[in-house]
Amino acid sequence: MNRFVGLLLLAGTVMPVNAQRLLTLDSCRAMALRNNKQVGISKVKQEVAMNVRKSARTKYLPHVSALGTYQFTSRPVELLSDDQKSTLSNLGTKTAGDLQTGLSTIAGSEPMQHIAAVLGALGVNFDALHQMTGQGLQNMAAKLNGLGENLVDALDTDTRNLFAGTVMVVQPVYLGGSLIALNKMADINEEMQQHSADARRQSTIYSTDKAYWQVVSLKHKQKLAEGYLDLLKKLNADVHMMIDEGVATRSDGLSVDVKLNEAEMTLQKVNDGLVLSKMLLCQNIGLPITEDITLADEDKETIAVVELSPKLDVETAVGNRPELKMLENGVQLSRQLTNVLKAGNLPMVALTGGYAVTNPNVLNGFQRKFGGFWNVGVLVRVPIWNWGDVMYKVRASKGATTIANLELAEARELIELQVNQNTFRVNEANKKLTMAQANIARADENLRTANLGYKEGVITLTTVMEAQTAWLQAQSQKIDAEVDVKLSQVDLQKSLGVLE
């Protein structure tokens, strides 16, 4: 148990509680790309564009749809009028009555009386025969009335409750070229989202590099300010010692005190700027803004070195810049939109087929049950007159294409200017760094001789402080020149579209 506690205490002394996180430029870039919300949005937009493109491909294929409906109406459709229904319902009665009247008229005629006498001589009762005929007519009337009622019932539609359904297949054959144009637009849109993601990625890397080198610059200036402050403190101690010995004036001491206060204020400003810059970098790469981080280039004595002058390469920028590619996609989209609009004046052809059912149906007489049938056909749409609507839209679309081409040409000119400016800036930054490095050696020698002369009493305190100020400026200019070399290289890489 005691050994375990001892190990824990030893671990607590070896491992710091708040260990600093060491970050390189590449790790900061990778963290920024993972954290940046706009980069995430760009990825989602790429997925959206991909699904839109897949959806456009399905327009070439036959589409199947089903439709069902139920409808209730307040009144049914009547195939027979009320008079026709009444006539059919009394068809037997009317027919039998007419026959009965006709037979009665015939029976009372003189020829029929002779026939009755002959039948009587033969033993046939004519009255009984007449009575039997009347009974037969009544039976016939009842049957005809029944048939009429059945016919009336059969023609009763009762369409107050109507059911219908259909399954339809539509295969586009020719849509005036609009289908091909829409698919090309979907392809271009997907490509545009890819270029947009590349642009967002480069922009994120660019802002991360800027924040990274800003922190490195302030860290080096912090060390410089601390060194300058130590230099002034030593000088201040020497001056006050000389004042006590009577070889320096109180005015000399006050001058050094003023410089010391200025150096302390400068160091405080640098410290504040460093804290804020680290907050910005942490926010950019997705760390808590209070995270204590250390950058790999903070402790390097040399931030950058003079490199070979870059070659002016505008063609690389034109071929790589995602912004230009997006503008080119915009021109292509505008042209395809014109093709879609032109299809409004062209015929459209499609094949159709399906199966339809209704209840009631009239496929085999009138039936109150579901009945259906297959159907195939060709759908042709030919626009005849639209008062120039399509023509005006096509002209407007062509105007938009012209604008897109002009914007593309302007962007190329601006990118060419940007590449030339950034190439010039890299060359100038290299020249400034060369001069700053040369100036460092002179400032160091000037400070050394000033300190030596002051100790020997041949140089005034003012000259020593001037030498210290010149040394500080030389060191600060060197830091600025080194960081400017890095930032100008980043600017050139972004203008060339090769910032990876």
C-alpha positions in Angstrom: 0.0 0.0 0.0 2.8 2.4 0.9 4.6 1.5 -2.3 1.4 2.3 -4.3 1.0 5.7 -2.6 4.6 6.4 -3.3 4.2 5.7 -7.0 1.2 8.0 -7.2 3.2 10.8 -5.5 6.1 10.2 -7.9 3.8 10.3 -10.9 2.2 13.6 -9.6 5.7 15.2 -9.4 6.8 13.9 -12.9 3.6 14.7 -14.9 2.4 18.4 -14.9 -1.2 18.9 -14.1 -1.8 21.3 -17.0 0.5 20.0 -19.7 0.8 22.2 -22.7 -0.3 20.9 -26.1 2.4 21.0 -28.7 1.1 21.8 -32.2 2.8 21.9 -35.6 1.5 23.8 -38.6 0.2 20.6 -40.2 -1.6 19.5 -37.1 -3.3 22.9 -36.8 -4.4 22.7 -40.4 -5.8 19.2 -39.9 -7.7 20.3 -36.7 -9.0 23.4 -38.4 -10.4 21.3 -41.3 -12.1 19.0 -38.9 -13.6 21.8 -36.8 -14.6 24.3 -39.4 -18.4 24.4 -39.8 -18.3 25.8 -43.3 -16.1 22.9 -44.4 -18.7 20.5 -42.9 -21.5 22.4 -44.7 -19.5 22.0 -48.0 -19.3 18.3 -47.5 -23.1 18.1 -46.9 -23.7 20.2 -50.0 -21.6 17.8 -52.0 -23.8 14.9 -50.8 -26.9 16.9 -51.7 -25.5 17.6 -55.2 -24.7 13.9 -55.7 -28.2 12.9 -54.8 -29.7 15.6 -57.1 -27.5 14.1 -59.9 -28.8 10.6 -59.1 -32.3 11.9 -59.1 -31.8 13.5 -62.5 -30.6 10.1 -63.9 -34.0 8.5 -63.0 -35.8 10.8 -65.4 -34.6 8.7 -68.3 -36.4 5.6 -66.8 -40.1 4.7 -67.0 -42.1 5.9 -64.0 -44.9 4.0 -62.5 -47.7 5.6 -60.4 -50.9 4.5 -58.9 -54.0 6.6 -58.4 -57.2 5.7 -56.5 -60.3 7.8 -55.9 -63.7 7.7 -54.2 -66.4 10.1 -55.0 -69.9 10.7 -53.4 -72.5 12.7 -55.3 -75.8 14.0 -54.1 -77.7 12.6 -57.1 -77.0 9.6 -59.3 -76.8 9.6 -63.1 -80.2 8.5 -64.6 -80.1 6.7 -67.9 -84.0 6.7 -68.1 -86.5 9.5 -67.6 -89.4 9.1 -65.2 -91.8 8.6 -68.1 -89.6 5.9 -69.6 -89.4 4.1 -66.2 -93.2 4.2 -65.9 -93.7 2.9 -69.4 -91.3 0.0 -68.9 -92.9 -0.9 -65.5 -96.4 -1.0 -67.1 -95.3 -2.5 -70.3 -97.3 -5.8 -69.8 -100.4 -4.1 -68.6 -100.6 -1.7 -71.6 -99.8 -4.5 -74.0 -102.4 -6.8 -72.6 -105.0 -4.1 -72.5 -104.4 -3.2 -76.1 -104.7 -6.9 -77.1 -107.8 -7.4 -75.0 -109.5 -4.4 -76.7 -108.5 -5.7 -80.1 -109.9 -9.2 -79.3 -113.1 -7.8 -77.9 -113.6 -5.8 -81.1 -112.9 -8.8 -83.2 -115.2 -11.1 -81.1 -118.1 -8.7 -81.7 -117.7 -8.7 -85.5 -120.1 -10.6 -87.8 -117.3 -12.9 -89.2 -116.4 -13.9 -85.7 -120.1 -14.7 -84.9 -120.1 -17.1 -87.8 -116.9 -18.7 -86.5 -118.4 -19.0 -83.0 -121.5 -20.7 -84.6 -119.3 -23.2 -86.5 -117.2 -23.9 -83.3 -120.4 -24.4 -81.3 -121.6 -27.0 -83.9 -118.4 -28.7 -83.5 -118.8 -28.8 -79.7 -116.3 -26.0 -78.9 -117.4 -23.4 -76.4 -116.3 -20.1 -77.9 -116.9 -18.1 -74.7 -114.7 -20.5 -72.7 -112.0 -20.1 -75.3 -112.3 -16.3 -75.1 -112.1 -16.5 -71.3 -108.9 -18.6 -71.6 -107.4 -16.1 -73.9 -108.1 -13.2 -71.5 -106.4 -15.2 -68.7 -103.4 -15.8 -70.9 -103.2 -12.1 -71.6 -103.2 -11.3 -67.9 -100.4 -13.8 -67.3 -98.4 -12.2 -70.2 -99.0 -8.7 -68.8 -97.6 -9.8 -65.4 -94.5 -11.2 -67.0 -93.9 -8.2 -69.2 -94.4 -5.9 -66.2 -91.8 -7.9 -64.4 -89.4 -7.7 -67.3 -89.9 -4.0 -67.5 -89.2 -3.6 -63.7 -86.1 -5.7 -64.1 -84.9 -3.5 -67.0 -85.6 -0.3 -64.9 -83.6 -1.8 -62.0 -80.8 -2.9 -64.3 -80.5 0.7 -65.7 -80.4 2.2 -62.2 -76.8 3.5 -62.1 -76.6 4.5 -58.4 -73.4 6.5 -59.2 -73.6 8.4 -55.9 -70.7 6.1 -54.7 -68.1 5.9 -57.4 -64.8 4.1 -57.0 -61.9 4.3 -59.5 -58.2 3.4 -59.7 -55.4 3.2 -62.2 -51.8 2.2 -62.5 -49.9 4.1 -65.1 -46.5 3.7 -66.7 -44.9 6.7 -68.5 -41.7 6.4 -70.5 -40.3 9.7 -71.9 -39.1 9.4 -75.5 -38.3 13.0 -76.5 -38.7 16.1 -74.4 -37.1 18.7 -76.7 -33.6 18.1 -75.2 -34.6 19.4 -71.8 -34.0 16.0 -70.0 -30.4 15.9 -71.3 -29.8 19.5 -70.3 -31.2 18.9 -66.8 -28.9 16.0 -66.3 -25.9 18.0 -67.5 -26.9 20.7 -65.1 -27.0 18.2 -62.3 -23.4 17.0 -63.2 -22.2 20.6 -63.4 -23.8 21.4 -60.0 -22.0 18.4 -58.4 -18.7 19.6 -59.9 -19.4 23.1 -58.7 -20.0 21.9 -55.1 -16.6 20.1 -55.3 -14.9 23.3 -56.3 -16.7 25.2 -53.6 -15.5 22.6 -51.0 -11.9 23.1 -52.3 -12.2 26.9 -52.0 -13.5 26.6 -48.5 -10.7 24.1 -47.6 -8.1 26.5 -49.0 -9.7 29.4 -47.2 -9.6 27.5 -43.9 -6.0 26.6 -44.3 -5.1 30.2 -45.3 -6.8 31.6 -42.1 -5.1 29.0 -40.0 -1.7 29.7 -41.4 -2.2 33.4 -40.8 -3.2 32.8 -37.2 -0.3 30.3 -36.7 2.4 32.6 -37.9 0.9 35.5 -36.0 1.3 33.6 -32.8 4.8 32.6 -33.7 5.7 36.2 -34.5 4.3 37.5 -31.2 6.0 34.7 -29.3 9.4 35.7 -30.8 8.6 39.4 -30.0 7.7 38.4 -26.5 11.2 36.8 -26.1 12.7 39.9 -27.7 10.8 42.2 -25.3 11.9 40.1 -22.4 15.5 40.2 -23.5 15.3 43.9 -24.1 13.8 44.4 -20.6 16.6 42.3 -19.0 19.1 44.5 -20.9 17.5 47.6 -19.6 17.3 46.2 -16.0 21.0 45.5 -16.1 21.8 48.9 -17.5 19.5 50.4 -14.8 21.3 48.6 -12.1 24.7 49.7 -13.5 23.6 53.3 -13.8 22.2 53.5 -10.2 25.4 51.9 -9.0 27.4 54.6 -10.8 25.0 57.3 -9.4 25.8 56.0 -5.9 29.5 56.2 -6.8 29.1 59.8 -8.1 30.1 59.0 -11.7 26.6 59.3 -13.2 23.9 61.9 -12.8 20.4 61.5 -11.5 19.2 62.5 -14.9 20.8 59.5 -16.4 19.0 57.3 -13.9 15.6 58.9 -14.7 16.3 58.4 -18.5 16.9 54.7 -17.9 13.8 54.4 -15.7 11.7 55.9 -18.4 13.1 53.4 -21.0 12.5 50.6 -18.5 8.9 51.6 -18.0 8.4 51.8 -21.8 9.9 48.3 -22.2 7.6 46.9 -19.5 4.6 48.4 -21.2 5.7 47.0 -24.6 6.2 43.6 -23.0 2.7 43.8 -21.6 1.2 44.7 -24.9 3.0 41.8 -26.6 1.8 39.5 -23.9 -1.8 40.6 -24.4 -1.5 40.3 -28.1 -0.1 36.8 -27.7 -3.0 35.7 -25.5 -5.6 37.1 -28.0 -3.8 35.5 -31.0 -3.7 32.1 -29.2 -7.4 32.5 -28.5 -8.1 33.1 -32.2 -5.9 30.1 -33.2 -7.6 27.8 -30.7 -11.1 28.9 -31.9 -10.0 28.2 -35.5 -8.7 24.7 -34.8 -11.5 23.7 -32.4 -9.8 23.9 -29.0 -11.1 25.7 -26.0 -10.0 29.3 -26.3 -8.3 29.1 -22.9 -6.3 26.0 -23.9 -2.5 26.4 -23.2 -0.8 25.6 -26.5 2.8 25.6 -27.7 3.6 25.9 -31.4 6.5 24.0 -32.9 8.0 27.1 -34.5 7.9 29.2 -31.3 11.3 28.1 -30.0 13.1 28.0 -33.4 15.8 30.7 -33.6 15.1 31.2 -37.3 11.5 31.4 -38.5 12.3 31.6 -42.2 15.2 31.7 -44.5 15.7 33.4 -47.9 14.5 31.2 -50.7 14.8 31.3 -54.4 12.7 33.8 -56.2 9.4 32.1 -57.3 8.6 31.8 -61.0 5.7 33.8 -62.2 3.1 31.2 -63.2 -0.3 32.6 -64.1 -1.4 29.5 -66.0 -1.1 27.4 -62.8 -3.4 29.8 -61.1 -5.9 29.8 -63.9 -5.9 26.0 -64.0 -6.1 25.5 -60.2 -8.1 28.2 -58.6 -11.4 26.8 -57.5 -13.1 30.2 -57.7 -12.4 30.3 -61.4 -13.7 26.8 -61.9 -16.9 27.7 -60.1 -17.4 30.7 -62.4 -16.8 28.4 -65.4 -19.4 26.1 -64.0 -21.7 29.0 -63.7 -21.3 29.7 -67.4 -22.0 26.1 -68.2 -25.1 26.1 -66.1 -26.4 29.2 -67.8 -25.9 27.6 -71.2 -27.8 24.4 -70.2 -30.6 26.5 -68.7 -30.9 28.1 -72.2 -31.3 24.6 -73.7 -34.0 23.8 -71.1 -35.9 26.9 -72.0 -35.5 26.2 -75.8 -37.3 22.9 -75.2 -40.5 24.9 -74.5 -40.9 25.4 -78.3 -40.2 21.8 -79.2 -42.6 18.8 -79.3 -42.6 16.3 -76.5 -43.3 12.6 -76.9 -43.9 9.9 -74.2 -45.2 6.3 -74.2 -48.0 5.5 -71.7 -49.5 2.3 -70.5 -51.5 1.1 -67.5 -54.5 -0.7 -66.0 -57.7 1.1 -64.9 -60.6 -0.2 -62.7 -64.0 1.4 -61.9 -66.9 0.5 -59.7 -69.6 0.7 -61.2 -68.3 -0.4 -64.6 -69.9 -0.7 -68.0 -67.5 -3.2 -69.5 -70.2 -5.9 -69.6 -73.4 -4.0 -69.3 -73.9 -1.9 -66.2 -72.4 -3.7 -63.2 -72.0 -2.6 -59.6 -68.6 -4.3 -59.1 -65.0 -3.6 -60.0 -64.0 -4.1 -63.6 -60.8 -3.1 -65.4 -58.9 -3.0 -68.6 -55.4 -2.5 -70.0 -54.4 0.5 -72.1 -51.3 1.7 -74.0 -50.8 4.9 -75.9 -48.6 7.6 -77.1 -48.6 11.2 -75.7 -47.5 14.0 -78.0 -47.4 17.6 -77.0 -46.8 20.2 -79.7 -46.6 23.9 -78.6 -48.3 26.1 -81.2 -48.4 29.7 -79.8 -47.3 31.2 -76.5 -47.0 34.9 -77.5 -43.2 34.7 -77.6 -42.9 33.7 -73.9 -40.2 31.0 -74.6 -38.3 33.4 -76.9 -38.1 36.1 -74.3 -36.9 33.6 -71.7 -34.2 32.3 -74.0 -33.0 35.8 -74.7 -32.9 36.6 -71.0 -30.9 33.3 -70.4 -28.4 34.2 -73.1 -28.0 37.6 -71.5 -27.2 35.9 -68.2 -24.7 33.7 -70.0 -23.0 36.8 -71.4 -22.8 38.3 -67.9 -21.3 35.1 -66.5 -18.6 35.1 -69.3 -17.7 38.7 -68.5 -17.4 37.9 -64.8 -15.2 35.0 -65.6 -13.0 37.1 -67.8 -12.8 39.8 -65.0 -11.9 37.1 -62.4 -9.1 35.9 -64.6 -7.7 39.4 -64.9 -7.9 39.9 -61.1 -6.2 36.5 -60.4 -3.4 37.4 -62.9 -2.9 40.7 -61.0 -3.0 38.9 -57.7 -0.4 36.3 -58.8 1.9 39.1 -60.0 1.5 41.1 -56.8 2.1 38.1 -54.5 5.1 37.0 -56.6 6.5 40.5 -56.2 5.7 40.5 -52.5 7.6 37.2 -52.0 10.7 38.7 -53.7 10.4 41.8 -51.7 10.0 39.8 -48.5 13.2 37.9 -49.3 15.1 41.1 -49.9 13.9 42.6 -46.6 14.9 39.5 -44.8 18.4 39.6 -46.3 18.7 43.3 -45.3 17.4 42.5 -41.8 19.9 39.7 -41.3 22.7 42.0 -42.3 21.4 44.7 -40.0 21.4 42.3 -37.1 25.1 41.9 -37.2 25.7 45.6 -37.3 23.2 46.2 -34.5 24.9 43.6 -32.3 28.3 45.1 -32.9 27.0 48.6 -32.3 25.5 47.5 -29.0 28.7 45.7 -27.9 30.9 48.7 -28.6 28.4 51.1 -27.0 28.4 49.0 -23.8 32.1 48.7 -23.8 32.6 52.5 -24.4 30.1 53.4 -21.7 32.0 51.2 -19.2 35.2 52.9 -20.2 33.6 56.3 -19.9 34.1 57.4 -23.5 30.4 57.1 -24.6 27.4 58.7 -23.0 24.4 56.9 -21.6 22.2 58.4 -24.3 24.4 56.7 -27.0 24.1 53.4 -25.2 20.3 53.6 -25.1 20.2 54.6 -28.7 22.3 51.5 -29.5 19.9 49.4 -27.5 16.9 50.8 -29.3 18.6 50.2 -32.6 19.3 46.6 -31.6 15.7 46.2 -30.6 14.4 47.6 -33.9 16.8 45.4 -35.8 15.7 42.3 -34.0 12.0 43.2 -34.4 12.5 43.9 -38.1 14.2 40.5 -38.5 11.2 38.8 -36.9 8.8 40.8 -39.1 10.8 40.0 -42.2 10.9 36.3 -41.4 7.1 36.1 -40.7 6.5 38.3 -43.8 8.4 35.7 -45.9 6.1 32.9 -44.5 2.9 34.9 -45.0 3.9 36.1 -48.5 4.5 32.4 -49.5 1.1 31.5 -48.1 -0.5 34.3 -50.1 1.3 33.2 -53.3 0.3 29.6 -52.8 -3.4 30.6 -52.2 -3.4 32.8 -55.3 -1.9 29.9 -57.3 -4.6 27.5 -56.0 -2.0 25.1 -54.6 -2.4 25.7 -50.9 -2.7 22.2 -49.5 
